């Protein structure tokens, strides 16, 4: 009695947020069953009327059911039953007789390949079955962009980003993908235009009322301020990002989020501190980040902070602890830059040779990084052990301003979304009333 009802959704979210994942799985199944029955009993007959209201209700059903199945996916994952989820999707293909719903099911299947199986190629293959050119679903477009970004032409990327921004009703998404559009320009060395686009995104988000802002949007606002400050050399903007990150940390302490989310925020704070040359506080926050989750990227940046505090030995030990053969090419670029920073401080022959070797192996598809890497490599090739450090001052300064802009690291929409497991507390349960 009452299990299959509107109240099942609040029960499912409540159980999930308390870590009672098995109970949440049952409650989520109940709510999904209830909503499908409501759709069959009320929306399907109403759609035959052909009215705008019936079309709007059908859209609401598609989005609501996708959200419920998204929670169901997380419940299966948390209970160690991830392998069962694809068969659930098989049963749900015809739950709604609409192409948009069938595309949602394809999207959820691709998401399973990406998140549960860590198989980007299979995820890309699945999502490509959707007619992307005709698609306006921002969730599908963000996933497609995530798994296909490196293969897309620049103009195609911009067109998809514009479609995401135009079709999402989430202000956090508008900010996130406006900033990503700016990053796309920066990656091809159109830095001024990229920064202007990022600024437009931050200005628009800042003007929103508090009720239209979310925790997820606040994170992207802080990160956008950080990027904008670093690229324009505006320390005040980086300081504003620090203030925003600190407010997010307070929310984490009040509400409780995953350790992975806390690790991301503390690393971001450390990055800002190091940009402002407060390397002691940078080391502190990097170490705190690592307490919430070990990450090679954090270790790479911690090594830089050590070196900038003249603790070259600790920096070297940190880099040597990383197995370079097991890191992807985006992280390898950061790794090589850290070796270059260390070498310019120590001027030891072995460090210089290591830096040159890693820079030669560092790969990038973007003009911004290629030009930077080649410039650094040329300067290192001209550097000899015991050379005066004063002559390398400009090189060291440029290396310390290096910003990783790889879109996947920025949180293009999938990896970071999984970390946050963002359920907007301000609107929790809003889908319970059909």
Secondary structure, DSSP 8 states (H G I E B T S, - for coil): --SSSTHHHHHHHHHHHTT-HHHHHHHHHHHHHHHHHHIIIIIHHHHTT--HHHHHHHHHHHHHHHHHHHHHHHHHHHTT-GGGHHHHHHHHTTSS-SHHHHHHHHHHHHHHHHHTS--HHHHHHHHTTS-TTT---HHHHHHHHHHHGGGS-HHHHHHHHHHHHHH---HHHHHHHHHHHHHHHHHTT-HHHHHHHHHHHHHHHHTS-GGG--HHHHHHHHHHHHHHHHHHT-HHHHHHHHHHHHHHHHHHHHH---HHHHHHHHHHHHHHHHHTT-HHHHHHHHHHHHHH---HHHHHHHHHHHHHTT-HHHHHHHHHTS-GGGS-HHHHHHHHHHHHHHHHHH--HHHHHHHHHHHHH---SSHHHHHHHHHHHHHHHT--TT--GGGGHHHHHHHHT-----HHHHT-SSHHHHHHT---GGGTTTTS--
